[in-house]
Amino acid sequence: MSRIGKLPIHIPQGVQVTVSPDNTVTVKGPKGQLSQKVSSDLTVTIEDNVLHVQRHTEDKEHKAQHGLYRSLIHNMVVGVSEGYVIKQELVGVGFRANAEGQVLELGLGYSHAIFLQLPAEVKVSAVTEKRSNPIITLESCDKQLIGQVAAKIRSFRKPEPYKGKGIRFVGEVVRRKAGKSAKV
């Protein structure tokens, strides 16, 4: 029994959800529009601003899809109504970030600068204040896409365990190692 799949999705004010005959769910809201093709083994119904996802059989695969598609649709509804924000921090001497339009320029201690072209659905800003680490802020209505972009940015310089240098999420705690101990 999928506990997540059974939960109803409440549709907030200003959000329109439509289900096409080929089982494609389209969600429109103030932050944008998203669509997701749902498996034909599931049924999506809308009653009184509440969306339900139902499965027809108790197969293991159908149970897994039930929770998955319910979560994907819920993420779309939250994304177009509230949006998602991810903040990343560059920890390291001389690390810098600069955002111009959809291009993010990163200086991460390599011999060259890294330029990353971001998708049009993701808005980026980079803030550098004196005496603090540069912070990259990503905003989007698509949770999957913003997570993928954040993972790509982090992959350029993951936080290392000895000095803690690298790109980390704001509030993330990096486990530190002791390193070598001096000879007696």
C-alpha positions in Angstrom: 0.0 0.0 0.0 1.5 3.4 -1.0 1.0 5.8 1.8 2.3 8.7 -0.3 0.2 7.8 -3.3 -3.0 7.9 -1.2 -2.5 11.5 -0.1 -4.7 14.0 -1.9 -3.1 17.1 -3.5 -4.8 20.3 -2.7 -4.7 22.8 -5.5 -4.1 26.4 -4.3 -5.9 29.5 -5.5 -4.5 30.7 -8.9 -3.3 27.3 -10.1 -5.0 25.4 -12.9 -4.5 21.7 -13.4 -5.7 19.9 -16.5 -5.5 16.2 -17.4 -5.5 15.3 -21.1 -6.9 12.0 -22.5 -3.4 10.6 -23.0 -2.8 11.0 -19.2 -0.6 14.1 -19.4 -1.0 16.4 -16.4 -0.4 20.1 -17.1 -0.1 22.6 -14.2 -0.3 26.4 -14.8 0.4 29.0 -12.1 1.8 32.4 -11.4 5.4 31.1 -11.5 5.1 29.1 -14.8 3.8 26.0 -16.5 4.8 22.4 -16.1 3.6 19.1 -17.6 4.2 15.4 -16.8 3.1 12.3 -18.6 1.6 9.9 -16.1 1.7 6.1 -16.6 -1.4 4.6 -18.2 -1.7 2.2 -15.3 -2.8 5.1 -13.1 -5.9 7.4 -13.1 -5.7 11.1 -12.2 -9.0 12.7 -11.1 -9.8 16.3 -9.9 -12.7 17.0 -7.6 -13.4 20.3 -5.7 -9.7 21.6 -6.1 -8.4 18.3 -4.8 -6.4 16.0 -7.1 -6.2 12.2 -6.5 -4.0 9.6 -8.1 -5.4 6.0 -8.1 -4.0 2.7 -9.2 -6.1 -0.2 -10.6 -4.1 -3.2 -9.3 -1.9 -4.1 -6.4 1.2 -5.0 -8.5 4.5 -4.0 -7.0 5.3 -1.9 -10.0 2.0 -0.1 -9.9 2.4 0.6 -6.1 5.8 2.2 -6.8 4.5 4.3 -9.7 1.5 5.4 -7.5 3.7 7.2 -5.0 6.2 8.4 -7.7 3.7 10.2 -9.9 1.8 11.6 -6.9 5.1 13.2 -5.7 5.9 14.5 -9.1 2.5 16.1 -9.5 2.7 17.6 -6.0 6.2 19.0 -6.8 4.7 20.6 -9.9 1.8 22.2 -8.0 4.1 23.6 -5.3 6.6 24.8 -7.9 4.1 26.8 -10.0 2.5 28.4 -6.9 5.5 29.0 -4.6 8.6 28.1 -6.5 11.9 26.5 -5.3 15.0 28.2 -4.1 18.5 26.6 -3.6 21.4 28.6 -2.1 25.0 27.4 -2.5 28.0 28.8 -0.8 31.6 29.0 -2.2 34.0 28.3 0.7 37.7 28.9 -0.1 40.2 31.7 -0.4 39.8 33.4 -3.8 36.7 31.6 -4.8 34.3 33.8 -6.7 31.0 33.7 -8.6 29.5 36.1 -11.1 26.1 35.8 -12.8 25.4 37.7 -16.1 22.0 36.7 -17.6 21.9 32.9 -17.9 25.7 32.5 -17.7 27.4 31.7 -14.4 31.1 32.4 -14.1 33.0 30.5 -11.4 36.5 31.0 -10.2 37.3 28.0 -8.1 41.1 27.9 -7.8 41.7 26.2 -11.2 43.9 27.7 -13.8 40.8 28.8 -15.8 37.4 30.2 -15.1 34.4 27.9 -15.5 31.4 29.3 -17.5 28.1 27.4 -17.1 25.1 28.2 -19.4 21.9 27.7 -17.4 18.5 26.7 -18.8 16.0 29.5 -19.3 13.7 28.1 -16.6 16.3 28.7 -13.9 17.0 32.2 -12.6 20.5 32.7 -11.0 22.1 35.4 -8.9 25.4 35.6 -7.3 26.1 37.8 -4.2 29.6 38.6 -2.8 29.8 40.6 0.3 33.0 41.6 2.1 34.2 39.2 4.8 31.8 36.5 3.7 31.7 33.7 1.2 30.1 34.2 -2.2 26.5 32.8 -2.4 24.8 31.5 -5.5 21.0 31.6 -5.5 19.0 29.5 -7.9 15.2 29.9 -8.4 12.8 27.9 -10.5 9.4 26.3 -10.6 10.8 22.9 -11.7 12.2 21.0 -8.7 13.9 18.4 -10.8 15.7 20.8 -13.0 16.9 23.1 -10.2 18.2 20.2 -8.3 20.1 18.9 -11.4 21.6 22.4 -12.0 22.7 22.7 -8.3 24.3 19.2 -8.5 26.2 20.2 -11.6 27.5 23.4 -10.0 28.5 21.5 -6.9 30.3 18.9 -9.0 32.9 21.5 -10.1 34.5 21.5 -6.6 32.9 19.3 -4.0 33.6 20.1 -0.3 36.7 18.3 0.9 36.9 16.9 4.4 40.3 18.4 5.6 39.8 22.2 5.2 36.2 22.2 4.2 36.8 24.1 0.9 34.4 23.7 -2.0 30.9 24.4 -3.0 28.3 23.5 -0.4 24.6 24.1 0.2 23.9 26.9 2.7 23.5 25.3 6.1 25.1 22.1 5.1 27.6 20.6 7.6 30.7 19.0 6.2 32.3 16.3 8.3 35.9 17.2 8.9 38.9 14.8 9.3 41.8 15.4 11.6 44.6 15.1 9.0 48.1 14.1 9.7 49.4 14.5 13.3 52.9 15.9 13.9 55.8 13.7 15.0 56.8 13.7 18.6 
